Amino acid sequence: MTHAPAQDQTVCLSTIEGNAKDLVLIYPPWPALEERAALQNFLPPLSVLSIASFVRSKGYSVGVIDVHGQHLDEGEVRARLRAARPRFVGISVLTNACVPAHRIARIVKEELPDCMVVVGGSHVEALPERSLRNSAIDIVVRGDGEDAMVEIMEGRPLSEIPGLTYRVGTEVRHNKHRPVEMNLDRFPMPAYDLVDFDFYFPAAGSYRHLPAINVLMTRGCPGRCSFCNSARTTLRSRSPDEVVKQIRHLHDTYGIRQVQFYDDTFTVMKKHCLDFCEALAAERMDVSWTAYIRGDCFSDDIAAAMKKAGCHQVLVGVETGNPEIAKKIGKPIDRERYKETVAIARRHGLEIRATFIIGHLGETWQTMKDTLDFAIELDVDLFQLNIATPYPGTQLYNEAVELGWLTSKDWYEYGQCQVLIRQPQLSPEEILKFERYAFRRFYMRPKTIWRMMKRMVSWHHLRDYYRALEALILGRKKSNVDQSWDCWRGFKEEDFFDVNLVEPEQLRLTYELRQGVG
């Protein structure tokens, strides 16, 4: 079924009564990652909830359908859309959920033919023209979605709204870049009340108490990592006092006792970090928390302040133990600096979780061994190992395409546990073999086992560690995969392409539009 493409015209908001919503925001499922779901953060989609709260603050009624979080099947999604009868639907699209997002867009049009479907997120921002080949998708929003969504709903002509990509007939139009919003306090706290906390849980080994929830203080990252689609994005922060108020609200309203900060670089804005820690410590809440840090943006005074404010664990992205690979991936932080970062965490009683990546361009068995040896030398508490994944919009993706080494555009596979780059000096089989070997060598050491046992303070920890053992060490696949999610599996992105748009062989839109260049 082909639907009329969005036109460059004013959109009228019809009057909706009863339980109907002006806007429904949908977070698609990641069915391909279900086998490792217990090992990942499985917490509310903050981007969706932030847009929901901002749109609601303008007087519109908003609903949220978290297909992934609530494990909904197609029938349940259809039923909720029929009940809400929204005039607008927004879908958040990450790469691994791209194909289910296309399917959901079609479902929206089948149930509500006159509904305008707007998509946003890192994947569609990187490949907007490809996304618009599905006639069920009307508009792609590039960058922050709050103001763009409101302006679309207010009925402004699409041509006048910065940051949009859309169709006029079969022609794709890219509007000028929207200036980066530096004042994040303009946006209310995410609309946590629109989701059910009972469906969410933190990653294994990342929490001390339950229930847990996620929070963002900053957006953007000044880093230049070749594998990350947050690279070179403008860093900005909410005011520390507002973040503390949000945590107080979550604690008092929902009984939250654990906060997972999702900031890419929590400690880069040092003054904001210290001010936040001081304000949170003064609240004397029974809340523990974790945050991501950079190896070159961590010090004794920051660690002491974080510990005093209730932080119990920091996560640092080391990525590689080989200096040459570190330079190639745009993260040339000295190995000694990482050693000092771990030492600082230890001095202040903070657990340290470190992430590493194998399968970089130019990687060999020896450079992967350098990475594992360095992780063991650092003696971190938790060792997280992923496989280099060339997400669209990243430097890694562009390089893999240019070299002809990208093996698949099956977005289901883009979950950091599949080899998607075939290099002449290192086979996919060798990378997968090394991954299993690395987990066994790191976690089967008596010192590591003893540390894990000491961290267990509830049966939840025992359950999580058992699941991690099954998946990472023993290589067992989840046996009770929910068959109801078959409705989201088995499709290809091309199954939804029904608009004949001209698409370049290689799309390089992301960096230019994100930075306002060209």
MODAGI-V890927 format. One record per residue. N is the residue number from 0. RES is the residue in one letter. SS is DSSP state (@ for helix, = for strand, . for the rest). NEAR is the number of other ideal C-beta (glycine too) atoms within 12 Angstrom. Layout:
n=N res=RES ss=SS near=NEAR
n=N res=RES ss=SS near=NEAR
//
This chain:
n=0 res=M ss=. near=15
n=1 res=T ss=. near=18
n=2 res=H ss=. near=28
n=3 res=A ss=. near=22
n=4 res=P ss=. near=31
n=5 res=A ss=. near=39
n=6 res=Q ss=. near=19
n=7 res=D ss=. near=23
n=8 res=Q ss=. near=19
n=9 res=T ss=. near=19
n=10 res=V ss=. near=29
n=11 res=C ss=. near=15
n=12 res=L ss=. near=27
n=13 res=S ss=. near=19
n=14 res=T ss=. near=12
n=15 res=I ss=. near=24
n=16 res=E ss=. near=10
n=17 res=G ss=. near=10
n=18 res=N ss=. near=15
n=19 res=A ss=. near=26
n=20 res=K ss=. near=36
n=21 res=D ss=. near=35
n=22 res=L ss== near=44
n=23 res=V ss== near=45
n=24 res=L ss== near=54
n=25 res=I ss== near=50
n=26 res=Y ss== near=43
n=27 res=P ss=. near=47
n=28 res=P ss=. near=43
n=29 res=W ss=. near=39
n=30 res=P ss=@ near=38
n=31 res=A ss=@ near=32
n=32 res=L ss=@ near=34
n=33 res=E ss=@ near=33
n=34 res=E ss=@ near=26
n=35 res=R ss=@ near=31
n=36 res=A ss=@ near=34
n=37 res=A ss=@ near=28
n=38 res=L ss=@ near=35
n=39 res=Q ss=. near=30
n=40 res=N ss=. near=35
n=41 res=F ss== near=34
n=42 res=L ss=. near=39
n=43 res=P ss=. near=44
n=44 res=P ss=. near=43
n=45 res=L ss=@ near=38
n=46 res=S ss=@ near=38
n=47 res=V ss=@ near=43
n=48 res=L ss=@ near=41
n=49 res=S ss=@ near=41
n=50 res=I ss=@ near=45
n=51 res=A ss=@ near=44
n=52 res=S ss=@ near=33
n=53 res=F ss=@ near=35
n=54 res=V ss=@ near=41
n=55 res=R ss=@ near=30
n=56 res=S ss=@ near=22
n=57 res=K ss=. near=25
n=58 res=G ss=. near=14
n=59 res=Y ss=. near=31
n=60 res=S ss=. near=30
n=61 res=V ss== near=41
n=62 res=G ss== near=33
n=63 res=V ss== near=43
n=64 res=I ss== near=42
n=65 res=D ss== near=41
n=66 res=V ss=@ near=40
n=67 res=H ss=@ near=40
n=68 res=G ss=@ near=32
n=69 res=Q ss=@ near=29
n=70 res=H ss=. near=28
n=71 res=L ss=. near=32
n=72 res=D ss=. near=26
n=73 res=E ss=@ near=29
n=74 res=G ss=@ near=16
n=75 res=E ss=@ near=24
n=76 res=V ss=@ near=40
n=77 res=R ss=@ near=25
n=78 res=A ss=@ near=16
n=79 res=R ss=@ near=32
n=80 res=L ss=@ near=37
n=81 res=R ss=@ near=22
n=82 res=A ss=@ near=20
n=83 res=A ss=@ near=32
n=84 res=R ss=. near=29
n=85 res=P ss=. near=38
n=86 res=R ss=. near=32
n=87 res=F ss== near=47
n=88 res=V ss== near=48
n=89 res=G ss== near=53
n=90 res=I ss== near=56
n=91 res=S ss== near=45
n=92 res=V ss=. near=47
n=93 res=L ss=. near=38
n=94 res=T ss=@ near=42
n=95 res=N ss=@ near=36
n=96 res=A ss=@ near=39
n=97 res=C ss=@ near=46
n=98 res=V ss=@ near=39
n=99 res=P ss=@ near=45
n=100 res=A ss=@ near=47
n=101 res=H ss=@ near=39
n=102 res=R ss=@ near=38
n=103 res=I ss=@ near=47
n=104 res=A ss=@ near=45
n=105 res=R ss=@ near=34
n=106 res=I ss=@ near=40
n=107 res=V ss=@ near=43
n=108 res=K ss=@ near=32
n=109 res=E ss=@ near=22
n=110 res=E ss=@ near=29
n=111 res=L ss=. near=31
n=112 res=P ss=. near=21
n=113 res=D ss=. near=22
n=114 res=C ss=. near=41
n=115 res=M ss== near=42
n=116 res=V ss== near=49
n=117 res=V ss== near=48
n=118 res=V ss== near=51
n=119 res=G ss== near=43
n=120 res=G ss=. near=41
n=121 res=S ss=@ near=37
n=122 res=H ss=@ near=38
n=123 res=V ss=@ near=48
n=124 res=E ss=@ near=45
n=125 res=A ss=@ near=40
n=126 res=L ss=. near=43
n=127 res=P ss=@ near=42
n=128 res=E ss=@ near=36
n=129 res=R ss=@ near=38
n=130 res=S ss=@ near=47
n=131 res=L ss=. near=42
n=132 res=R ss=. near=30
n=133 res=N ss=. near=43
n=134 res=S ss=. near=29
n=135 res=A ss=. near=40
n=136 res=I ss=. near=48
n=137 res=D ss=. near=39
n=138 res=I ss== near=45
n=139 res=V ss== near=48
n=140 res=V ss== near=46
n=141 res=R ss=. near=42
n=142 res=G ss=. near=37
n=143 res=D ss=. near=35
n=144 res=G ss=. near=45
n=145 res=E ss=@ near=39
n=146 res=D ss=@ near=31
n=147 res=A ss=@ near=38
n=148 res=M ss=@ near=46
n=149 res=V ss=@ near=33
n=150 res=E ss=@ near=31
n=151 res=I ss=@ near=45
n=152 res=M ss=@ near=39
n=153 res=E ss=@ near=24
n=154 res=G ss=. near=19
n=155 res=R ss=. near=23
n=156 res=P ss=. near=20
n=157 res=L ss=@ near=33
n=158 res=S ss=@ near=21
n=159 res=E ss=@ near=21
n=160 res=I ss=. near=36
n=161 res=P ss=. near=26
n=162 res=G ss=. near=35
n=163 res=L ss== near=42
n=164 res=T ss== near=43
n=165 res=Y ss== near=41
n=166 res=R ss== near=34
n=167 res=V ss== near=25
n=168 res=G ss=. near=17
n=169 res=T ss=. near=21
n=170 res=E ss== near=19
n=171 res=V ss== near=32
n=172 res=R ss== near=27
n=173 res=H ss== near=31
n=174 res=N ss=. near=30
n=175 res=K ss=. near=20
n=176 res=H ss=. near=28
n=177 res=R ss=. near=30
n=178 res=P ss=. near=18
n=179 res=V ss=. near=24
n=180 res=E ss=. near=25
n=181 res=M ss=. near=18
n=182 res=N ss=. near=17
n=183 res=L ss=@ near=32
n=184 res=D ss=@ near=20
n=185 res=R ss=@ near=21
n=186 res=F ss=. near=35
n=187 res=P ss=. near=26
n=188 res=M ss=. near=34
n=189 res=P ss=. near=38
n=190 res=A ss=. near=33
n=191 res=Y ss=@ near=33
n=192 res=D ss=@ near=21
n=193 res=L ss=@ near=34
n=194 res=V ss=. near=32
n=195 res=D ss=. near=18
n=196 res=F ss=@ near=29
n=197 res=D ss=@ near=16
n=198 res=F ss=@ near=22
n=199 res=Y ss=. near=34
n=200 res=F ss== near=30
n=201 res=P ss=. near=38
n=202 res=A ss=. near=33
n=203 res=A ss=. near=33
n=204 res=G ss=. near=40
n=205 res=S ss=. near=43
n=206 res=Y ss=. near=38
n=207 res=R ss=. near=28
n=208 res=H ss=. near=28
n=209 res=L ss=. near=29
n=210 res=P ss=. near=29
n=211 res=A ss== near=33
n=212 res=I ss== near=42
n=213 res=N ss== near=40
n=214 res=V ss== near=40
n=215 res=L ss=. near=35
n=216 res=M ss=. near=44
n=217 res=T ss== near=33
n=218 res=R ss== near=33
n=219 res=G ss== near=30
n=220 res=C ss== near=30
n=221 res=P ss=. near=23
n=222 res=G ss=. near=31
n=223 res=R ss=. near=23
n=224 res=C ss=. near=36
n=225 res=S ss=. near=37
n=226 res=F ss=. near=42
n=227 res=C ss=. near=36
n=228 res=N ss=. near=35
n=229 res=S ss=. near=31
n=230 res=A ss=. near=32
n=231 res=R ss=. near=27
n=232 res=T ss== near=32
n=233 res=T ss== near=25
n=234 res=L ss== near=27
n=235 res=R ss== near=29
n=236 res=S ss== near=33
n=237 res=R ss=. near=34
n=238 res=S ss=. near=24
n=239 res=P ss=@ near=33
n=240 res=D ss=@ near=21
n=241 res=E ss=@ near=27
n=242 res=V ss=@ near=36
n=243 res=V ss=@ near=33
n=244 res=K ss=@ near=25
n=245 res=Q ss=@ near=42
n=246 res=I ss=@ near=41
n=247 res=R ss=@ near=25
n=248 res=H ss=@ near=26
n=249 res=L ss=@ near=33
n=250 res=H ss=@ near=30
n=251 res=D ss=@ near=16
n=252 res=T ss=@ near=17
n=253 res=Y ss=@ near=26
n=254 res=G ss=. near=19
n=255 res=I ss=. near=33
n=256 res=R ss=. near=27
n=257 res=Q ss== near=40
n=258 res=V ss== near=46
n=259 res=Q ss== near=45
n=260 res=F ss== near=44
n=261 res=Y ss=. near=33
n=262 res=D ss=. near=38
n=263 res=D ss=. near=34
n=264 res=T ss=. near=40
n=265 res=F ss=. near=44
n=266 res=T ss=. near=40
n=267 res=V ss=. near=29
n=268 res=M ss=. near=30
n=269 res=K ss=@ near=25
n=270 res=K ss=@ near=17
n=271 res=H ss=@ near=31
n=272 res=C ss=@ near=38
n=273 res=L ss=@ near=24
n=274 res=D ss=@ near=25
n=275 res=F ss=@ near=42
n=276 res=C ss=@ near=35
n=277 res=E ss=@ near=22
n=278 res=A ss=@ near=28
n=279 res=L ss=@ near=38
n=280 res=A ss=@ near=24
n=281 res=A ss=@ near=18
n=282 res=E ss=@ near=26
n=283 res=R ss=. near=14
n=284 res=M ss=. near=27
n=285 res=D ss=. near=19
n=286 res=V ss=. near=37
n=287 res=S ss== near=34
n=288 res=W ss== near=46
n=289 res=T ss== near=42
n=290 res=A ss== near=47
n=291 res=Y ss== near=41
n=292 res=I ss== near=41
n=293 res=R ss=. near=35
n=294 res=G ss=. near=40
n=295 res=D ss=. near=27
n=296 res=C ss=. near=31
n=297 res=F ss=. near=40
n=298 res=S ss=. near=25
n=299 res=D ss=@ near=18
n=300 res=D ss=@ near=20
n=301 res=I ss=@ near=36
n=302 res=A ss=@ near=37
n=303 res=A ss=@ near=23
n=304 res=A ss=@ near=32
n=305 res=M ss=@ near=40
n=306 res=K ss=@ near=28
n=307 res=K ss=@ near=24
n=308 res=A ss=. near=37
n=309 res=G ss=. near=34
n=310 res=C ss== near=39
n=311 res=H ss== near=34
n=312 res=Q ss== near=39
n=313 res=V ss== near=43
n=314 res=L ss== near=42
n=315 res=V ss== near=43
n=316 res=G ss== near=39
n=317 res=V ss== near=44
n=318 res=E ss== near=44
n=319 res=T ss=. near=45
n=320 res=G ss=. near=37
n=321 res=N ss=. near=32
n=322 res=P ss=@ near=22
n=323 res=E ss=@ near=20
n=324 res=I ss=@ near=36
n=325 res=A ss=@ near=34
n=326 res=K ss=@ near=21
n=327 res=K ss=@ near=26
n=328 res=I ss=. near=38
n=329 res=G ss=. near=27
n=330 res=K ss=. near=37
n=331 res=P ss=. near=23
n=332 res=I ss=. near=31
n=333 res=D ss=. near=18
n=334 res=R ss=@ near=29
n=335 res=E ss=@ near=16
n=336 res=R ss=@ near=25
n=337 res=Y ss=@ near=38
n=338 res=K ss=@ near=26
n=339 res=E ss=@ near=23
n=340 res=T ss=@ near=37
n=341 res=V ss=@ near=34
n=342 res=A ss=@ near=22
n=343 res=I ss=@ near=30
n=344 res=A ss=@ near=40
n=345 res=R ss=@ near=22
n=346 res=R ss=@ near=19
n=347 res=H ss=. near=28
n=348 res=G ss=. near=19
n=349 res=L ss=. near=38
n=350 res=E ss== near=34
n=351 res=I ss== near=44
n=352 res=R ss== near=38
n=353 res=A ss== near=40
n=354 res=T ss== near=35
n=355 res=F ss== near=47
n=356 res=I ss== near=44
n=357 res=I ss== near=49
n=358 res=G ss=. near=47
n=359 res=H ss=. near=43
n=360 res=L ss=. near=38
n=361 res=G ss=. near=29
n=362 res=E ss=. near=39
n=363 res=T ss=. near=25
n=364 res=W ss=@ near=23
n=365 res=Q ss=@ near=20
n=366 res=T ss=@ near=36
n=367 res=M ss=@ near=37
n=368 res=K ss=@ near=25
n=369 res=D ss=@ near=29
n=370 res=T ss=@ near=46
n=371 res=L ss=@ near=35
n=372 res=D ss=@ near=21
n=373 res=F ss=@ near=34
n=374 res=A ss=@ near=41
n=375 res=I ss=@ near=24
n=376 res=E ss=@ near=20
n=377 res=L ss=@ near=33
n=378 res=D ss=. near=24
n=379 res=V ss=. near=40
n=380 res=D ss=. near=33
n=381 res=L ss== near=38
n=382 res=F ss== near=39
n=383 res=Q ss== near=39
n=384 res=L ss== near=40
n=385 res=N ss== near=35
n=386 res=I ss== near=35
n=387 res=A ss=. near=46
n=388 res=T ss=. near=36
n=389 res=P ss=. near=42
n=390 res=Y ss=. near=39
n=391 res=P ss=. near=41
n=392 res=G ss=. near=40
n=393 res=T ss=. near=41
n=394 res=Q ss=@ near=32
n=395 res=L ss=@ near=39
n=396 res=Y ss=@ near=38
n=397 res=N ss=@ near=28
n=398 res=E ss=@ near=26
n=399 res=A ss=@ near=32
n=400 res=V ss=@ near=28
n=401 res=E ss=@ near=17
n=402 res=L ss=@ near=19
n=403 res=G ss=. near=14
n=404 res=W ss=. near=28
n=405 res=L ss== near=30
n=406 res=T ss=. near=22
n=407 res=S ss=. near=22
n=408 res=K ss=. near=25
n=409 res=D ss=. near=23
n=410 res=W ss=@ near=41
n=411 res=Y ss=@ near=33
n=412 res=E ss=@ near=30
n=413 res=Y ss=. near=41
n=414 res=G ss=. near=29
n=415 res=Q ss=. near=33
n=416 res=C ss=. near=37
n=417 res=Q ss=. near=30
n=418 res=V ss=. near=35
n=419 res=L ss=. near=37
n=420 res=I ss== near=40
n=421 res=R ss=. near=23
n=422 res=Q ss== near=29
n=423 res=P ss=. near=13
n=424 res=Q ss=. near=19
n=425 res=L ss== near=30
n=426 res=S ss=. near=19
n=427 res=P ss=@ near=25
n=428 res=E ss=@ near=14
n=429 res=E ss=@ near=25
n=430 res=I ss=@ near=36
n=431 res=L ss=@ near=23
n=432 res=K ss=@ near=21
n=433 res=F ss=@ near=32
n=434 res=E ss=@ near=35
n=435 res=R ss=@ near=26
n=436 res=Y ss=@ near=24
n=437 res=A ss=@ near=35
n=438 res=F ss=@ near=33
n=439 res=R ss=@ near=21
n=440 res=R ss=@ near=23
n=441 res=F ss=@ near=35
n=442 res=Y ss=@ near=34
n=443 res=M ss=. near=21
n=444 res=R ss=. near=19
n=445 res=P ss=@ near=10
n=446 res=K ss=@ near=16
n=447 res=T ss=@ near=28
n=448 res=I ss=@ near=17
n=449 res=W ss=@ near=14
n=450 res=R ss=@ near=24
n=451 res=M ss=@ near=29
n=452 res=M ss=@ near=14
n=453 res=K ss=@ near=14
n=454 res=R ss=@ near=26
n=455 res=M ss=. near=21
n=456 res=V ss=. near=18
n=457 res=S ss=. near=16
n=458 res=W ss=@ near=11
n=459 res=H ss=@ near=26
n=460 res=H ss=@ near=26
n=461 res=L ss=@ near=18
n=462 res=R ss=@ near=19
n=463 res=D ss=@ near=32
n=464 res=Y ss=@ near=30
n=465 res=Y ss=@ near=21
n=466 res=R ss=@ near=29
n=467 res=A ss=@ near=32
n=468 res=L ss=@ near=25
n=469 res=E ss=@ near=22
n=470 res=A ss=@ near=29
n=471 res=L ss=@ near=35
n=472 res=I ss=@ near=28
n=473 res=L ss=. near=16
n=474 res=G ss=. near=20
n=475 res=R ss=. near=17
n=476 res=K ss=. near=15
n=477 res=K ss=. near=19
n=478 res=S ss=. near=11
n=479 res=N ss=. near=14
n=480 res=V ss=. near=19
n=481 res=D ss=. near=20
n=482 res=Q ss=@ near=13
n=483 res=S ss=@ near=21
n=484 res=W ss=@ near=32
n=485 res=D ss=@ near=16
n=486 res=C ss=@ near=26
n=487 res=W ss=@ near=36
n=488 res=R ss=. near=24
n=489 res=G ss=. near=15
n=490 res=F ss=. near=28
n=491 res=K ss=. near=20
n=492 res=E ss=@ near=33
n=493 res=E ss=@ near=17
n=494 res=D ss=@ near=17
n=495 res=F ss=@ near=32
n=496 res=F ss=. near=24
n=497 res=D ss=. near=23
n=498 res=V ss=. near=29
n=499 res=N ss=. near=17
n=500 res=L ss=. near=28
n=501 res=V ss=. near=15
n=502 res=E ss=. near=21
n=503 res=P ss=. near=14
n=504 res=E ss=. near=13
n=505 res=Q ss=. near=22
n=506 res=L ss=. near=31
n=507 res=R ss=. near=25
n=508 res=L ss=@ near=30
n=509 res=T ss=@ near=39
n=510 res=Y ss=@ near=28
n=511 res=E ss=@ near=19
n=512 res=L ss=@ near=33
n=513 res=R ss=@ near=32
n=514 res=Q ss=. near=20
n=515 res=G ss=. near=20
n=516 res=V ss=. near=13
n=517 res=G ss=. near=13
//
